[in-house]
Amino acid sequence: MTDFPGLKRKRNKDGSERLYWMARSDLVARGYRPSSVRLHLPDTPEGRAQLSARCYVLQAEMLTWAAGAEKASTTYDGTIKSLSRLYQTDEDSPYRGLKWNSAINVTKSLKIIEGTVGARQINKLLGNDFKGWHRKWGEPAPPGERPRPWRAKHAMDTVRQLISYGVTLGFEDCLRADTILSKIRFATPPARTSIMTADHVEAIRKAAHEQGWHSIALGTVLQFELTMRQKDVIGEWEPIAGGEGGIRHRDTRWTNGLLWSDIDADLILRKTHTKTGIPVEHDLKLHPSLLEEIDRVPAEKRIGPMIIAETTGEPFKHRNYTQRWRLVANAAGVPKTIQNMDARAGAITEAYDLGAAETDVMKSAGHKNRQTSARYNRGTIKQTSRVARMRLEKRTGNND
């Protein structure tokens, strides 16, 4: 057994040598990278010891990859379904690193993929196949209903994930399919255009209180006034096994929602946005409608989660909150085209309407960049009119 596994020496014109660690050619052909590593170590006893150690490390990494690829090849038969099953069961798969709610959505798409095209051989797929799948997945069900563009988008995004995973395992057919997919652009589902306005919020507040759903009123005002996602306001129930502490229901634990303790004595609310990890601060003294809702909650009950379901005394489940919000919105006369998620877009659009600086909108919404905030801006006549007036004023001024 050599002390320098994989070491290759190449001679320079001046007689000196260049040292390389070289991966096995058969494994390189199967997709292992790096295929070679240049090594710079002095020709001394200490340098040779370091060279040997480095070669052993690189060799071990290569053989570990080979063992995983060999294991994968025994369960992969070239079909979409076998790749999907491997993706879900391989301990080193990106699937294992998905957050629980993302894993649920990806699993739904995998079920669609396996059920419709699972038997297809990846090495025979062409661009028209992928385009046809995308078109089929977006068709109405049943016929005559609305198309399902988001279903198609999520499924095709998952196909890309599957093929990319196969590439990392060195499957040549996946590398070919990945190249084909890289040349295809699928139609993007149309962006939402509905926005929630301050008038809608006031109508929802009134209807919620009339029906005894004070939590819906508080939650809606928090979302709209503070440009927050529903998740950051009402929280979410994440699966958890074992352990103690926290608010629990069966095998889930409540997390990420607003707590009364997030508000300090000066009425400054501090919250780290769950999606971006960006901390934001809001001065509640500048939001009269929110203070009115807070005043409705007795001081002795301002402990723990801010949004509590009247029926259970616990934080809402996402589906229950959304359904209850819709019933209240219907009673308030809010169009069905406007959803709870539109509160955030409505708040951001209102800010742009009033001429707020992009960076300020970004910070208020907890976004990482201005472009993200701009996507929530569902530009209104106020914005286009303001631009038109500015242009007109400049032209008029130039003619004086």
Summary of the structure (lengths in Angstrom):
residues: 400
radius of gyration: 28.7
end to end distance: 90.9
largest distance: 91.2
contacts: 1127
relative contact order: 0.08
helix: 55%
strand: 10%
